[in-house]
Amino acid sequence: MHTLLKHLYVHRVLYAGIAIHILFYISVLFTGWFDVFFTGAALHVGAKGIDYYQVPRGAWAFFHGGSLTGVPLPDGSIYGKEFYSNSNVYHPYFTITVGSLLSAFPAAQSPYFWLGIKFVLTMLVVIYLYRSFRGHRYVEWGIFLLLTNFSVYLELEAWQFHYVLNLFFLLMLISIAKNQSRIWGGFYYALSLLVKPIGILFIPILLIKRRWPVVVVGILIFLVCTFSFWLNGSGLYYIDNLKSNLLDHNKYGPNQIIALNAFLQYSPLTNWPAPVYQIIQYAALLLAVGIGALHSTSIYKAIFLMVAYYLCFYDLVFEYQWSTLAIICAICLILVPEFQTRWSRICLILINLPGCFILFVLLHNGITSDPKFGLLPSDTVWEWMVVSKVVPLLLLCISVCAGDPRRIAQQCRSLWTRSHKVTDLRHLFGEPRHEEQPQPS
């Protein structure tokens, strides 16, 4: 008994993270304890499964001679007819592989089967992560961040598929850290693209850090998995949606979009001309890539900066998508010294916490209780919600990049010194310099 208690005490951070994660599932399945931290819109109150059913519905329709978009068959039959769902926008390959599994269950039970799969996979990944980095000082704290991020809870409660993207990101980063075959890294990268093509942002970083085999393998697998569906026309809906998201810059804001870009465009404090927002966005992208390109910047920190850019400036960032930070921050805390400072660790804890919505609920200020859609924030409350999510992220970026200006200055001085040496070497082979003659007195 004493040995067991000692073991639990030594690994208290790890087991605390697992316990909190189990509480997340208890809340999702039975009690709803943590729902109060989120808006009714984020929880999909009144439209439960609006994002979930598009995948099994699309797969079911495809195997019954219909479209992968999940529209009803000519006779009106459809999977989960009693549930409202958006039209399917996921990749055809992802829709068929995951959707065919989920559609094998009754529509009312399949979301809970999906939650069970998530829990089992999470525990397996935690074991794999712990065994991979057991000798690192912050491995248990990294797992704690991974399991206790409140955006992870929202992803579970809203029955989302963003978890799969996070899973493949994590496996890709572990593969890179363990110097496994680049084929495996490219395979995980390709699978992440098949869920959501957010990983496109990583291409410049992977190339700069000489991980081009990961990019080549990932892009080739993605193209092969996409080409056949494009060729027979069944995947045109995905191509059209992909082009729309990449090329069209629509303006989204209250009350579900949680991004700095949305705040800047909707806040009365920043009523600027449209080009100003684009200048800020492109400057942030160049800064993220520039810092990531430094020789002294680890690939994990560089990918973190690209994820931070995505969360701040992509048009359609919902709060559950902030769960990706749990994955990236966990790996960075384990492997990157800049994330292990006291200030960075404080920022990491703040990122894990929910936004400030609960404060306005407790104060009964700026909150509307809709009988169908739950608790909804006013525009002012939404602005504070965005601030409460973005500020800790920006503070963490500042903390981990605080030493980069000095390193940039050192590299510039080194480059300047080398350029002078090259100039001096050129004079050995060029015309002799004219020595300055002393002036007669």
ChimeraX attribute file (.defattr): number of C-alpha atoms within 10 A of each C-alpha:
attribute: neighborCount
match mode: 1-to-1
recipient: residues
	/A:1	6
	/A:2	7
	/A:3	8
	/A:4	9
	/A:5	11
	/A:6	11
	/A:7	11
	/A:8	14
	/A:9	12
	/A:10	11
	/A:11	12
	/A:12	14
	/A:13	17
	/A:14	21
	/A:15	16
	/A:16	16
	/A:17	21
	/A:18	19
	/A:19	14
	/A:20	15
	/A:21	22
	/A:22	15
	/A:23	17
	/A:24	24
	/A:25	18
	/A:26	14
	/A:27	17
	/A:28	21
	/A:29	13
	/A:30	8
	/A:31	12
	/A:32	13
	/A:33	12
	/A:34	17
	/A:35	17
	/A:36	14
	/A:37	18
	/A:38	24
	/A:39	23
	/A:40	21
	/A:41	17
	/A:42	22
	/A:43	25
	/A:44	17
	/A:45	18
	/A:46	15
	/A:47	16
	/A:48	16
	/A:49	21
	/A:50	18
	/A:51	19
	/A:52	21
	/A:53	28
	/A:54	26
	/A:55	31
	/A:56	28
	/A:57	31
	/A:58	30
	/A:59	29
	/A:60	26
	/A:61	23
	/A:62	21
	/A:63	12
	/A:64	12
	/A:65	10
	/A:66	18
	/A:67	20
	/A:68	29
	/A:69	25
	/A:70	24
	/A:71	20
	/A:72	16
	/A:73	15
	/A:74	9
	/A:75	6
	/A:76	8
	/A:77	12
	/A:78	18
	/A:79	21
	/A:80	18
	/A:81	13
	/A:82	9
	/A:83	13
	/A:84	16
	/A:85	19
	/A:86	16
	/A:87	18
	/A:88	24
	/A:89	22
	/A:90	23
	/A:91	25
	/A:92	28
	/A:93	19
	/A:94	18
	/A:95	25
	/A:96	22
	/A:97	13
	/A:98	15
	/A:99	21
	/A:100	20
	/A:101	16
	/A:102	23
	/A:103	23
	/A:104	11
	/A:105	13
	/A:106	11
	/A:107	18
	/A:108	12
	/A:109	11
	/A:110	19
	/A:111	21
	/A:112	15
	/A:113	14
	/A:114	18
	/A:115	18
	/A:116	13
	/A:117	11
	/A:118	17
	/A:119	16
	/A:120	11
	/A:121	14
	/A:122	17
	/A:123	13
	/A:124	12
	/A:125	16
	/A:126	20
	/A:127	12
	/A:128	14
	/A:129	20
	/A:130	17
	/A:131	11
	/A:132	15
	/A:133	18
	/A:134	13
	/A:135	10
	/A:136	12
	/A:137	13
	/A:138	18
	/A:139	23
	/A:140	25
	/A:141	17
	/A:142	27
	/A:143	27
	/A:144	25
	/A:145	25
	/A:146	26
	/A:147	27
	/A:148	24
	/A:149	27
	/A:150	26
	/A:151	24
	/A:152	25
	/A:153	23
	/A:154	25
	/A:155	21
	/A:156	25
	/A:157	24
	/A:158	22
	/A:159	23
	/A:160	20
	/A:161	19
	/A:162	19
	/A:163	20
	/A:164	17
	/A:165	22
	/A:166	20
	/A:167	19
	/A:168	21
	/A:169	23
	/A:170	23
	/A:171	21
	/A:172	23
	/A:173	21
	/A:174	18
	/A:175	19
	/A:176	19
	/A:177	15
	/A:178	10
	/A:179	11
	/A:180	12
	/A:181	12
	/A:182	20
	/A:183	16
	/A:184	19
	/A:185	25
	/A:186	25
	/A:187	22
	/A:188	24
	/A:189	30
	/A:190	27
	/A:191	24
	/A:192	26
	/A:193	22
	/A:194	25
	/A:195	22
	/A:196	18
	/A:197	17
	/A:198	15
	/A:199	21
	/A:200	13
	/A:201	16
	/A:202	19
	/A:203	17
	/A:204	19
	/A:205	22
	/A:206	19
	/A:207	15
	/A:208	15
	/A:209	17
	/A:210	12
	/A:211	18
	/A:212	17
	/A:213	17
	/A:214	25
	/A:215	26
	/A:216	18
	/A:217	20
	/A:218	25
	/A:219	20
	/A:220	15
	/A:221	18
	/A:222	21
	/A:223	14
	/A:224	10
	/A:225	17
	/A:226	19
	/A:227	12
	/A:228	14
	/A:229	18
	/A:230	16
	/A:231	10
	/A:232	9
	/A:233	10
	/A:234	16
	/A:235	22
	/A:236	17
	/A:237	20
	/A:238	20
	/A:239	15
	/A:240	11
	/A:241	14
	/A:242	17
	/A:243	10
	/A:244	12
	/A:245	14
	/A:246	11
	/A:247	9
	/A:248	10
	/A:249	11
	/A:250	10
	/A:251	11
	/A:252	19
	/A:253	23
	/A:254	17
	/A:255	20
	/A:256	20
	/A:257	20
	/A:258	31
	/A:259	28
	/A:260	24
	/A:261	24
	/A:262	23
	/A:263	25
	/A:264	19
	/A:265	19
	/A:266	17
	/A:267	15
	/A:268	10
	/A:269	9
	/A:270	11
	/A:271	12
	/A:272	13
	/A:273	9
	/A:274	9
	/A:275	9
	/A:276	12
	/A:277	18
	/A:278	13
	/A:279	11
	/A:280	14
	/A:281	18
	/A:282	13
	/A:283	12
	/A:284	18
	/A:285	18
	/A:286	12
	/A:287	15
	/A:288	22
	/A:289	21
	/A:290	13
	/A:291	19
	/A:292	26
	/A:293	19
	/A:294	17
	/A:295	13
	/A:296	12
	/A:297	18
	/A:298	18
	/A:299	25
	/A:300	21
	/A:301	26
	/A:302	24
	/A:303	24
	/A:304	23
	/A:305	25
	/A:306	24
	/A:307	21
	/A:308	23
	/A:309	22
	/A:310	19
	/A:311	25
	/A:312	23
	/A:313	24
	/A:314	21
	/A:315	22
	/A:316	21
	/A:317	21
	/A:318	17
	/A:319	25
	/A:320	22
	/A:321	20
	/A:322	26
	/A:323	23
	/A:324	24
	/A:325	24
	/A:326	25
	/A:327	25
	/A:328	24
	/A:329	24
	/A:330	24
	/A:331	27
	/A:332	23
	/A:333	27
	/A:334	21
	/A:335	21
	/A:336	17
	/A:337	13
	/A:338	21
	/A:339	25
	/A:340	18
	/A:341	13
	/A:342	11
	/A:343	14
	/A:344	21
	/A:345	18
	/A:346	15
	/A:347	19
	/A:348	25
	/A:349	14
	/A:350	19
	/A:351	27
	/A:352	24
	/A:353	16
	/A:354	20
	/A:355	21
	/A:356	18
	/A:357	23
	/A:358	16
	/A:359	13
	/A:360	15
	/A:361	21
	/A:362	10
	/A:363	9
	/A:364	10
	/A:365	12
	/A:366	15
	/A:367	21
	/A:368	14
	/A:369	13
	/A:370	12
	/A:371	9
	/A:372	10
	/A:373	17
	/A:374	18
	/A:375	20
	/A:376	22
	/A:377	24
	/A:378	13
	/A:379	16
	/A:380	14
	/A:381	21
	/A:382	25
	/A:383	22
	/A:384	16
	/A:385	26
	/A:386	25
	/A:387	18
	/A:388	19
	/A:389	24
	/A:390	21
	/A:391	15
	/A:392	20
	/A:393	21
	/A:394	14
	/A:395	18
	/A:396	23
	/A:397	20
	/A:398	13
	/A:399	18
	/A:400	19
	/A:401	18
	/A:402	12
	/A:403	11
	/A:404	15
	/A:405	11
	/A:406	11
	/A:407	15
	/A:408	15
	/A:409	11
	/A:410	12
	/A:411	15
	/A:412	12
	/A:413	12
	/A:414	11
	/A:415	12
	/A:416	12
	/A:417	12
	/A:418	12
	/A:419	12
	/A:420	11
	/A:421	11
	/A:422	11
	/A:423	11
	/A:424	11
	/A:425	11
	/A:426	11
	/A:427	11
	/A:428	10
	/A:429	8
	/A:430	8
	/A:431	8
	/A:432	8
	/A:433	8
	/A:434	6
	/A:435	6
	/A:436	6
	/A:437	6
	/A:438	6
	/A:439	5
	/A:440	4
	/A:441	3
